[in-house]
Amino acid sequence: MTDASDYERAIPWLRDQAMRYEKALTEVRATHVGRPASEVKKALLAAGERNGVQIANEVAQDAAERIADGTL
């Protein structure tokens, strides 16, 4: 069973990962709005790697589609 303190210890790591993801997303959004979703997804995954965060395939696909159509 997981103790509540385990979650508390994980919070700094989760915040760091969220900030790294946001940085990758911001980078790609600034340069790829309106481009094909497949191109945006590749750029987003690469930006995630550069920023030290692994982006789940489904998350990358959703964000790529939204960046491509200008809704994100």
C-alpha positions as CSV (number, residue, x, y, z in Angstrom):
1,M,0.0,0.0,0.0
2,T,1.3,3.5,-0.8
3,D,1.8,5.9,2.0
4,A,0.7,9.6,1.6
5,S,4.2,10.6,2.1
6,D,5.2,8.8,-1.1
7,Y,2.9,11.2,-3.0
8,E,4.4,14.2,-1.2
9,R,7.9,13.2,-2.1
10,A,6.9,12.8,-5.8
11,I,5.4,16.3,-6.1
12,P,8.7,18.1,-6.8
13,W,9.5,15.6,-9.6
14,L,6.0,15.9,-11.1
15,R,6.3,19.7,-11.1
16,D,9.7,19.5,-12.8
17,Q,8.3,17.2,-15.4
18,A,5.3,19.5,-16.0
19,M,7.6,22.5,-16.5
20,R,9.8,20.6,-18.9
21,Y,6.7,19.5,-20.9
22,E,5.4,23.0,-21.0
23,K,8.7,24.3,-22.2
24,A,8.7,21.7,-25.1
25,L,5.1,22.5,-25.9
26,T,5.8,26.3,-26.0
27,E,8.9,25.8,-28.3
28,V,7.0,23.7,-30.8
29,R,3.8,25.8,-30.7
30,A,5.9,28.9,-31.5
31,T,7.3,27.3,-34.7
32,H,4.8,24.7,-35.9
33,V,1.3,26.2,-35.8
34,G,-0.5,25.2,-38.9
35,R,1.9,22.6,-40.0
36,P,0.9,18.9,-40.5
37,A,0.2,17.1,-37.3
38,S,2.7,14.4,-38.1
39,E,5.5,17.0,-38.4
40,V,4.3,18.7,-35.2
41,K,4.4,15.4,-33.3
42,K,7.9,14.7,-34.4
43,A,9.0,18.1,-33.3
44,L,7.2,17.8,-30.0
45,L,8.8,14.4,-29.2
46,A,12.2,15.8,-30.1
47,A,11.7,18.9,-28.0
48,G,10.7,16.6,-25.1
49,E,13.9,14.8,-25.5
50,R,15.9,18.0,-25.5
51,N,14.1,19.1,-22.4
52,G,14.5,15.8,-20.6
53,V,10.9,14.7,-20.5
54,Q,9.4,11.7,-22.1
55,I,6.0,12.5,-23.7
56,A,3.5,9.7,-24.1
57,N,2.5,9.0,-27.7
58,E,-1.2,9.7,-27.1
59,V,-0.3,13.1,-25.4
60,A,2.0,14.0,-28.3
61,Q,-0.6,13.1,-30.9
62,D,-3.3,15.2,-29.2
63,A,-1.1,18.2,-28.7
64,A,0.2,17.9,-32.3
65,E,-3.3,17.9,-33.7
66,R,-4.3,20.9,-31.7
67,I,-1.1,22.8,-32.6
68,A,-1.6,21.9,-36.2
69,D,-5.1,23.3,-36.2
70,G,-4.3,26.3,-34.1
71,T,-6.4,25.5,-31.1
72,L,-3.5,25.1,-28.7
